[in-house]
Amino acid sequence: MKNTLLIKNIGILQTPTGSFSHKGEKQGENVKLKDAALLIEDGIIKEICEEGKLPEGAENADTVIDAEGRLVTPGLVEGHTHLVFGGYRQNEIPMKLKGATYLDILNAGEVFWIQ
């Protein structure tokens, strides 16, 4: 017997493109679907709908989660992952070891900001 999960009323479903890991700039490509729903069967996403539509078989789902208009996005697996890349920080560690504060590092131009 299959176990099904329906997540409905998703304000924005943001997910990477494709069904495999990407390298380089392709890692930043993603899709944003508004007013979405998705049906998961035995841990595998079976169908994704948007614009308020529900997947086929949604009415028979074992478990239903109402996202109440919230964002749904894949989880971050690696324990030290940041949602926003702020630049490389390899020069920061030697400065910190010499007692520099983060303000000192910022003033030295060692922190890169993406706007």
Secondary structure, 3 states (H helix, E strand, C coil): CCCEEEEEEEEEEEEECCCCCCCHHHHHCEEEEEEEEEEEECCEEEEEECCCCCCCCHHHCCEEEECCCCEECCCCCCCCCCCCCCCCCCCHHHHHHCCCCHHHHHHCCCCCCCC
